[in-house]
Amino acid sequence: MQRRAAARLLYALLAGGALVGLVQTTYGPAFPAFEARYGIPVGVLGLVVGAHFLGNLLATAALPFLLERLGFSRLLPAGPLLMAVGALGIALAPGFIALLFFASLVGVGFGLANTTQLVLTGAAFAERRFWAFNLESAAFGLGSMLGPWLVGGLGGVGPPFFLVGMLALAVATWFFRLGPLPPVPREAAGGDRLPLGFMGLFFLYVGLEASAGHWGAYHLDALGSLGAFWIGLYWGFQTAGRFLLAPFIRRIPEATGFRAAVFLAALVFFALAFLEGPGPGYALAGFVLAPAFPAAMAWAQGIHGPGGRTTAWLLIAAALGGAVFPPLFGVLVAGLGARAVPLGLSALALSVFLYALRIRPLESRP
């Protein structure tokens, strides 16, 4: 790609990454509003996030088939368009079942957008893949930081999700105007086999990240803290960490960066269970998790290639993690109270670290 075209594409992908982050982090801070609007018990609030991730799962599973037939130019704008329709539906949903339906529709758009953008990033910036993923993840973190603040600032359900829908339409319009895009990359040798080791890693890690982002706000609100504010900083400090990490990317092995991040997060979450004012601790947890997702994606694509099938399998596992763990945390909170959230997060982060040690042989590249 020419330098100017590559720069235009990168800016558009950063906008798409910010939108994906914004969409994913609006649910948790809106839990009290959902609870008040629909009169539902706390134990089922996690189903909203679960519906989103199940929609994400379906879209991600279909993406390799769609990408081969439609290409980047047609598929790239489809994700933001579906997210726009779903977000507007959430703003107007008359009941809890309708809310779950529109959350799943947002999830479908999210899955198309997230997977297509990651495959396109890996293909267009193959020689600087970790760097490009780190920047895109930083944009994701920026959007993730704004999501809770958007809900906290506007309040309720309708206004924040209506604005999310408008922003998604703007990103879709930008994607439509990009012009020619690179061809869809071919699968690496052996691309038909499942990257099982990394699928388990993404399942656990995204379950951790999603649970912290959604239930951390509920935990803080239960203690009288400003949950939306501090969870916004949880995502914001992830963004800051990625920008600070950018000059050193080439010096840090992906596997080492990932393992260090989740181990430190386990320690931070454990400490949060014993603090009276744990808000800043959530921000610190976000900071130490900064390199985790881009490192995992670069690590996996470096071994299995950037093709749509491999990336889709990884994100399917990630979607399953996002669908499974937040509802489990809802059960945990219903049984043990909000103070159980940081201990559960610490145990999950430690599990991710130990699992990452078990896939050590995958570090050696063919």
C-alpha positions as CSV (number, residue, x, y, z in Angstrom):
1,M,0.0,0.0,0.0
2,Q,1.1,3.6,-0.6
3,R,2.0,5.6,2.5
4,R,-0.9,8.0,2.2
5,A,-3.5,5.2,1.6
6,A,-2.0,3.2,4.5
7,A,-2.3,6.3,6.7
8,R,-6.0,6.8,5.7
9,L,-6.7,3.1,6.4
10,L,-4.9,3.2,9.8
11,Y,-6.9,6.3,10.9
12,A,-10.2,4.6,9.9
13,L,-9.2,1.4,11.7
14,L,-8.4,3.4,14.8
15,A,-11.9,5.0,14.6
16,G,-13.4,1.5,14.2
17,G,-11.4,0.3,17.2
18,A,-12.6,3.2,19.3
19,L,-16.2,2.4,18.3
20,V,-15.8,-1.3,19.3
21,G,-14.5,-0.3,22.7
22,L,-17.2,2.3,23.2
23,V,-20.0,-0.2,22.4
24,Q,-18.6,-3.0,24.6
25,T,-18.3,-0.9,27.8
26,T,-21.6,0.8,27.9
27,Y,-23.5,-2.2,29.3
28,G,-22.0,-2.5,32.8
29,P,-22.4,1.1,33.9
30,A,-26.0,0.9,32.6
31,F,-26.8,-2.1,34.8
32,P,-28.5,0.1,37.5
33,A,-30.6,1.9,34.8
34,F,-31.6,-1.5,33.3
35,E,-32.5,-2.7,36.7
36,A,-34.6,0.3,37.4
37,R,-36.3,0.5,34.0
38,Y,-37.2,-3.2,33.6
39,G,-37.5,-4.3,37.3
40,I,-35.2,-7.2,36.9
41,P,-33.1,-8.9,39.7
42,V,-29.4,-8.4,39.8
43,G,-28.7,-12.1,39.1
44,V,-29.9,-11.8,35.5
45,L,-28.3,-8.5,34.5
46,G,-25.3,-10.4,33.1
47,L,-27.6,-11.8,30.5
48,V,-27.4,-8.5,28.6
49,V,-23.7,-8.9,28.2
50,G,-24.2,-12.6,27.5
51,A,-26.6,-11.7,24.7
52,H,-24.1,-9.3,23.2
53,F,-21.3,-11.8,23.2
54,L,-23.5,-14.6,21.7
55,G,-24.4,-12.3,18.8
56,N,-20.7,-11.6,18.5
57,L,-20.0,-15.3,18.5
58,L,-22.5,-16.0,15.6
59,A,-21.1,-13.2,13.5
60,T,-17.5,-14.2,14.1
61,A,-18.2,-17.8,13.2
62,A,-19.8,-16.7,9.9
63,L,-17.0,-14.1,9.1
64,P,-14.5,-16.4,7.2
65,F,-17.3,-17.5,4.8
66,L,-18.5,-13.9,4.4
67,L,-15.1,-12.4,4.0
68,E,-14.1,-14.8,1.2
69,R,-17.2,-13.8,-0.8
70,L,-17.7,-10.2,0.0
71,G,-14.2,-8.9,0.7
72,F,-13.1,-6.1,3.0
73,S,-14.8,-3.3,1.1
74,R,-18.4,-4.6,1.5
75,L,-18.0,-6.3,4.9
76,L,-16.1,-3.5,6.8
77,P,-19.1,-1.0,6.9
78,A,-21.6,-3.7,7.8
79,G,-20.5,-4.1,11.4
80,P,-21.0,-0.4,12.4
81,L,-24.3,-0.3,10.6
82,L,-25.7,-3.3,12.6
83,M,-24.3,-1.8,15.8
84,A,-26.1,1.4,15.0
85,V,-29.4,-0.4,14.6
86,G,-29.0,-2.4,17.7
87,A,-27.9,0.6,19.9
88,L,-31.0,2.6,18.7
89,G,-33.1,-0.5,19.5
90,I,-31.7,-0.7,23.1
91,A,-32.5,3.0,23.5
92,L,-36.1,2.3,22.7
93,A,-36.6,-1.3,23.9
94,P,-40.0,-1.6,25.6
95,G,-39.1,-4.7,27.7
96,F,-36.3,-6.9,28.9
97,I,-36.7,-9.5,26.1
98,A,-36.5,-6.7,23.5
99,L,-33.4,-5.4,25.2
100,L,-31.7,-8.9,25.0
101,F,-32.6,-9.0,21.3
102,F,-31.1,-5.7,20.4
103,A,-28.1,-6.4,22.6
104,S,-27.5,-9.5,20.5
105,L,-27.9,-7.5,17.3
106,V,-25.3,-5.1,18.6
107,G,-23.1,-8.1,19.3
108,V,-23.5,-9.3,15.6
109,G,-22.3,-5.9,14.4
110,F,-19.6,-5.9,17.0
111,G,-18.4,-9.4,15.8
112,L,-18.3,-8.4,12.1
113,A,-16.5,-5.1,12.9
114,N,-14.0,-6.5,15.3
115,T,-13.0,-9.5,13.3
116,T,-12.9,-7.8,10.0
117,Q,-10.8,-4.9,11.4
118,L,-8.3,-7.3,13.1
119,V,-7.9,-9.4,9.9
120,L,-7.4,-6.2,7.8
121,T,-4.9,-4.8,10.3
122,G,-2.9,-8.0,10.3
123,A,-2.9,-8.1,6.5
124,A,-2.2,-4.5,5.8
125,F,0.5,-4.0,8.4
126,A,2.1,-7.5,8.4
127,E,5.6,-6.3,9.0
128,R,4.5,-4.1,12.0
129,R,1.8,-6.3,13.3
130,F,2.4,-5.9,17.1
131,W,2.8,-2.1,16.6
132,A,-0.5,-1.8,14.6
133,F,-2.4,-4.0,17.0
134,N,-1.1,-2.0,19.9
135,L,-2.3,1.3,18.3
136,E,-5.7,-0.2,17.5
137,S,-6.0,-1.6,21.0
138,A,-5.1,1.9,22.3
139,A,-8.0,3.3,20.3
140,F,-10.2,0.5,21.7
141,G,-9.1,1.6,25.1
142,L,-10.0,5.2,24.4
143,G,-13.5,4.2,23.3
144,S,-13.8,1.9,26.3
145,M,-12.9,4.8,28.6
146,L,-15.6,7.0,27.1
147,G,-18.3,4.4,27.2
148,P,-18.8,4.4,31.0
149,W,-18.5,8.2,31.2
150,L,-21.1,8.5,28.4
151,V,-23.5,6.4,30.4
152,G,-22.7,8.2,33.7
153,G,-22.9,11.7,32.1
154,L,-26.1,11.3,30.2
155,G,-27.8,8.9,32.6
156,G,-30.6,6.4,31.9
157,V,-30.7,4.1,28.9
158,G,-32.1,6.1,26.0
159,P,-29.7,9.0,25.7
160,P,-26.4,7.2,25.8
161,F,-27.4,4.3,23.5
162,F,-28.9,6.8,21.0
163,L,-25.6,8.6,20.9
164,V,-23.7,5.3,20.4
165,G,-26.0,4.6,17.4
166,M,-25.2,7.9,15.8
167,L,-21.5,7.4,16.3
168,A,-21.7,4.0,14.7
169,L,-23.4,5.5,11.7
170,A,-20.6,8.0,11.3
171,V,-18.0,5.3,11.4
172,A,-19.9,3.2,8.8
173,T,-20.0,6.3,6.5
174,W,-16.2,6.7,6.9
175,F,-15.7,3.0,6.0
176,F,-17.9,3.4,2.9
177,R,-15.6,6.2,1.7
178,L,-12.3,4.5,2.1
179,G,-11.9,3.3,-1.5
180,P,-10.0,0.2,-2.6
181,L,-8.8,-2.1,0.2
182,P,-6.1,-4.9,0.3
183,P,-7.2,-8.4,-0.8
184,V,-8.3,-10.9,1.8
185,P,-5.1,-12.8,2.9
186,R,-4.9,-16.5,2.3
187,E,-4.7,-18.8,5.2
188,A,-1.3,-19.9,6.5
189,A,-0.2,-23.5,6.0
190,G,-2.3,-25.6,8.3
191,G,-4.8,-22.9,8.6
192,D,-7.6,-25.5,8.6
193,R,-6.6,-26.8,12.0
194,L,-7.9,-25.2,15.2
195,P,-5.5,-23.0,17.1
196,L,-6.7,-24.7,20.3
197,G,-4.1,-23.4,22.7
198,F,-4.7,-19.8,21.8
199,M,-8.5,-20.3,21.7
200,G,-8.3,-21.3,25.4
201,L,-6.2,-18.3,26.1
202,F,-8.6,-15.9,24.5
203,F,-11.6,-17.6,26.1
204,L,-10.2,-17.0,29.6
205,Y,-8.6,-13.5,29.0
206,V,-11.7,-11.9,27.4
207,G,-13.8,-13.4,30.1
208,L,-11.5,-11.6,32.6
209,E,-11.5,-8.3,30.8
210,A,-15.2,-8.2,30.2
211,S,-16.1,-9.2,33.8
212,A,-13.8,-6.6,35.3
213,G,-15.2,-3.8,33.0
214,H,-18.9,-4.7,33.7
215,W,-19.0,-6.0,37.3
216,G,-16.2,-3.7,38.6
217,A,-18.6,-0.7,38.2
218,Y,-21.3,-2.6,40.1
219,H,-18.8,-3.4,42.9
220,L,-17.8,0.2,43.2
221,D,-21.4,1.5,43.2
222,A,-22.2,-0.9,46.0
223,L,-19.4,0.7,48.1
224,G,-20.7,4.2,47.3
225,S,-17.9,5.0,44.8
226,L,-18.5,6.4,41.3
227,G,-18.4,3.2,39.4
228,A,-18.8,4.7,35.9
229,F,-16.0,7.2,36.6
230,W,-13.4,4.6,37.9
231,I,-14.3,2.0,35.3
232,G,-13.9,4.6,32.7
233,L,-10.4,5.1,34.1
234,Y,-9.9,1.3,34.1
235,W,-10.2,1.4,30.3
236,G,-8.5,4.8,30.0
237,F,-5.4,3.5,31.8
238,Q,-5.3,0.6,29.4
239,T,-5.1,3.2,26.6
240,A,-2.4,5.2,28.4
241,G,-0.4,2.0,29.0
242,R,-0.5,1.1,25.3
243,F,0.6,4.5,24.2
244,L,3.5,4.4,26.7
245,L,4.4,0.9,25.5
246,A,4.5,1.8,21.8
247,P,8.2,2.9,21.7
248,F,9.3,-0.4,23.3
249,I,7.1,-2.9,21.4
250,R,9.9,-4.4,19.3
251,R,11.9,-5.2,22.5
252,I,9.2,-7.1,24.3
253,P,8.4,-10.7,23.4
254,E,4.6,-11.0,23.0
255,A,4.4,-14.0,25.3
256,T,6.4,-12.3,28.0
257,G,4.3,-9.2,27.8
258,F,1.0,-11.1,28.1
259,R,2.1,-13.3,31.0
260,A,3.4,-10.3,33.0
261,A,0.3,-8.3,32.4
262,V,-2.2,-10.9,33.7
263,F,0.0,-11.9,36.7
264,L,0.2,-8.3,37.9
265,A,-3.5,-7.9,37.3
266,A,-4.1,-10.9,39.6
267,L,-2.2,-9.2,42.4
268,V,-4.0,-5.9,41.9
269,F,-7.5,-7.5,41.9
270,F,-6.6,-9.5,45.0
271,A,-5.6,-6.3,46.8
272,L,-8.9,-4.6,45.8
273,A,-10.9,-7.0,47.9
274,F,-9.3,-5.5,51.1
275,L,-9.4,-1.7,50.2
276,E,-12.2,0.6,51.4
277,G,-11.8,2.8,48.4
278,P,-10.8,0.5,45.5
279,G,-11.6,2.8,42.6
280,P,-8.0,3.8,41.9
281,G,-7.1,0.1,42.1
282,Y,-9.3,-0.6,39.1
283,A,-7.5,2.1,37.1
284,L,-4.2,0.4,38.1
285,A,-5.6,-3.0,36.9
286,G,-6.4,-1.5,33.6
287,F,-2.9,-0.1,33.3
288,V,-1.2,-3.4,33.9
289,L,-3.5,-5.2,31.5
290,A,-2.6,-2.7,28.7
291,P,-0.3,-5.1,26.6
292,A,-2.3,-8.2,27.1
293,F,-4.7,-8.3,24.2
294,P,-2.4,-6.9,21.4
295,A,0.3,-9.2,22.7
296,A,-2.0,-12.2,22.5
297,M,-3.2,-11.4,19.0
298,A,0.3,-10.7,17.7
299,W,1.6,-13.9,19.4
300,A,-1.2,-16.0,17.8
301,Q,-1.1,-14.5,14.3
302,G,2.7,-14.7,14.3
303,I,2.3,-18.5,14.6
304,H,-0.9,-19.2,12.7
305,G,-1.0,-16.3,10.2
306,P,-3.4,-13.4,9.9
307,G,-6.0,-15.2,7.8
308,G,-9.7,-14.8,8.5
309,R,-10.3,-18.4,9.6
310,T,-7.6,-18.4,12.3
311,T,-8.6,-14.9,13.6
312,A,-12.2,-15.8,13.6
313,W,-11.6,-19.0,15.7
314,L,-9.7,-16.9,18.3
315,L,-12.4,-14.3,18.5
316,I,-15.1,-17.0,18.7
317,A,-13.3,-18.3,21.8
318,A,-13.1,-14.7,23.0
319,A,-16.8,-14.2,22.5
320,L,-17.6,-17.4,24.4
321,G,-15.5,-16.1,27.3
322,G,-17.4,-12.8,27.2
323,A,-20.7,-14.7,27.1
324,V,-19.9,-17.1,29.9
325,F,-18.0,-15.2,32.6
326,P,-20.1,-12.0,33.2
327,P,-23.3,-14.1,33.9
328,L,-21.2,-16.3,36.2
329,F,-20.1,-13.2,38.1
330,G,-23.8,-12.2,38.3
331,V,-24.5,-15.5,40.1
332,L,-21.4,-14.8,42.3
333,V,-22.7,-11.4,43.2
334,A,-26.2,-12.6,43.9
335,G,-24.9,-15.3,46.3
336,L,-21.9,-13.5,48.0
337,G,-22.4,-9.8,47.4
338,A,-20.6,-7.2,45.4
339,R,-17.4,-7.5,47.5
340,A,-16.8,-10.9,46.0
341,V,-16.1,-9.4,42.6
342,P,-12.4,-8.5,43.0
343,L,-11.6,-11.9,44.5
344,G,-13.3,-13.6,41.6
345,L,-11.4,-11.4,39.2
346,S,-8.1,-12.2,40.9
347,A,-8.8,-16.0,40.7
348,L,-9.6,-15.7,37.1
349,A,-6.5,-13.6,36.3
350,L,-4.3,-16.1,38.0
351,S,-6.0,-18.9,36.0
352,V,-5.2,-17.0,32.8
353,F,-1.5,-16.7,33.8
354,L,-1.1,-20.3,34.6
355,Y,-2.8,-21.3,31.4
356,A,-0.5,-19.0,29.4
357,L,2.5,-20.9,30.9
358,R,1.1,-24.1,29.7
359,I,1.2,-23.1,26.0
360,R,4.9,-22.2,26.1
361,P,5.8,-24.6,23.2
362,L,3.8,-22.4,20.9
363,E,6.3,-19.6,21.2
364,S,8.7,-21.3,18.8
365,R,7.7,-20.1,15.3
366,P,8.0,-22.3,12.3
